[in-house]
């Protein structure tokens, strides 16, 4: 068996992430102990939350130590098992990070069916991003038919699912994305009623034109200027799901909001969400997501980088909006 290749955190970012924040190392392939499995990772998920884990700050989850393997979910194949619940050849979802091989307790991995859908789907539409979209929409936003919902990062892994689920609920859905190609895709393929290219300027005027009755729900993945602009157009008793703030993760200074008064004046309910809070109910979301995928109601797109060594570049591009759909690394 070849050596295990890993990408570790070499230095903490000071502002935007750079290639120098990572280092490629080799280590022995680990050996599973009783109750554990050895997995050969085939797919690595790259997600915006990883940027926060690179900082040495208190958060909802532990930060990555210097010299430690970067965190992340993976899908791979069991090549050695010391637990009766899993056998060699099983495909599993795990949290083994940026490496080719990993060991985990069998109770901490999930066997997946890679026959009915591609294995990579369990890192996207049928994984954490899809589940996040489902709970953010159904448990926090609670949209009603006829309401206007705006979703930022509208073609990303979470945003694209949230927007499509809102359309299924009968909402008018307006996306915000970076670039004409993404906006064209949001309307033509995802079924949005409109999509605004935030890079084209005049965001507020164009968003107001696309939302003539105001905004009832904001499914927020970007933050910064985009959230600030959306707040100025929200209706009384509207809701904001704060799912992500990708536009703010690499800022040297915090973004200074100008329209926070709208939260008071319009009695806006704004709630942050971390998907782990719903861990005991994941199957509720997955049952519906599987059904929509099987029926062809949920469109899904992936951006794929080839090879573990290209994970840092793909992650940096993700943070800059360079991905189109769910960002993955094929290992």
Buried (B, 14 or more C-beta within 10 A) or exposed (E): EEEBBBBBBBEBBEEBBEEEBBBBBEBEBBEBEEBBBBBBBBBBBBBBBBBBBBEEEEEEEEBBEEEEBBBBBBBBBBBBBBBEEBEEEBBBBBBBBBBBBBBBBBEEBEBBEBEEBBBBBBBBBBBBBBBBBBBBBBBBBEBEEEBBBBBBBBBBBBBBBBBBBBBBBEBBBBBBBBBEEBBBBBBEBBBBBBBBBBEEEEBBEBBBEBBEEBBBBBBBBBBBBBBBBBBBBBBEEBBBBBBBBBBBBBEEEEBEBEBEEBBEEBEBBBEBBEBEEBEEEBEBBBEBBBEBBEEEBBBBBBBBBEEBEEBBEBBBBBBEBBBBBBBBBBB
